[in-house]
Every structure is written in structure tokens, then in C-alpha cells.
């Protein structure tokens, strides 16, 4: 049986993670407001990095395993880890995922949202709403005594009930002293060895990734961008939360 090691954080440490989360949420909100027809992904990345550094924090993704930017900008069929280039110009009808991490005072937080550029199809709008709601449902299950599987089950059940697919090859994760920590948080019912009990003080990044078509993915030639193999539209939402007796408390507000 594989072993999973995870951290239970103290109240003081959680306050530090929350401070990082507040800077992150503020920055991501500014990036969302800047999204418009004709703006490049690179411009959004530069905006996010400037705000983070102005807040005396650091972009968590820049340089992580060699990633070249601060903000992941994933457009349409690109589900995560989109590299923001100046040639990636947003246009009316695009569905755009923005994923950002912040390090402040030695602690990390992670967050993602998906938004529309102008008018999109009713089905694309529904996919975004379902993914966001699935995150809410997963967070509610992040309470003492539940398991990681309860989070994944809530997400998978709701997404599939609405006729969308949950990506299987990518998961959420622990977060705190590092941007990625154990345990993995699948958005589906996990195998038994992964299905560990949740404890108060565990800090998790819960992040449902949902597609309009099949759940199979591929990595593009840049070595980073993960896209849907069938080129169907996709959506991604994420919050950093702490496990409590009543359910997950959002630290990225």
C-alpha cells in the first residue's frame, strides 16, 4: 500500500496561508476584470505579477519546475497550465481559465476561475456554472471525519448528472508550506489507498476540471499546456480551503 503524508496546520499557520490567499484573490479578481476582447494572455500575466509584487508577495508558479510565467491562461479546449504568450489574443466567445498561485511570508495559496469573453453559447455557460457549483459542493464535504473520497464523489456525481466529464488524470492537492503537497484530491471517487480521512487543519486546493466532451487530455508541444484530446471546451475552478468540523473554510477570498 502506498503511503500518503500530509500536514495538519496550526491556527497561526492557517492565518499566514489566509493572508497569502487574500492577496491571491485580490490579484485574480483584478485579472478577471482586465479580460476583454483583444487583450493578450501575456498582458494578463504581467498585470498579475505586478500586483503580487506590489503586495510584497511572490508569484508561486513563476520558475516552478521551469514554468515561464506567473499566471496560467488556458483558453477554450486548453484545460490547465496554459503558457501566457503575447500571441495568445483573447476574442469574443472564448472561455478562459485563469490559475494563479501566491507565496507570502513563506506560505502558499492556489486559486483558479473560468470566465467568458463576451457572449458564449448556453451550453458553455452551463459548463462554467456546473464546474463552479461542483467546487462549492466539494468544499462542503471537506469536514472532519469525511474522506477525500467524499469530496471527489460530490464533484463527480454533480458534474456527470449534468452530462459533463470530470478530468481523471489531474487532481487537486494539499497546499501550505509548498504549492503542491500531499494528499492528492481527486475530483472523482478515488481508489481505496487514496481515500484518507480528513482532519481539522488540513489545507487543500480543491479544483474540479470539467470538459464538455470526453475526459481524455494531452500535453501540447510547449511542454506545459494541457488540452482536451477531443478539443472540447473545458472549465476549471479552484479554492484553497482549510478542513473544519463544519466543512471547508475558503482561504482565497
Secondary structure, 3 states (H helix, E strand, C coil): CCCCCCCCCCHHHHHHHHHHHHHHHHHHHHHHHHCCCCCEHHHHHHHHHHHHHHCCCEECCCCHHHCCCCEEEEECCEEECCECCCCCECCCCCEEEEEEEEEECCEEEEEEEEEECCCCCHHHHHHHHHHHHHHHHHHHCCECCCEHHHHHHHHHHHHHHCCCEECCCCCEEECCCCCCEEEEECCCCCCHHHCCECCCCCEEEECCEEECCCCCEEECCCCCCEEECCCCCEEECEEEEECECCCCEECCC
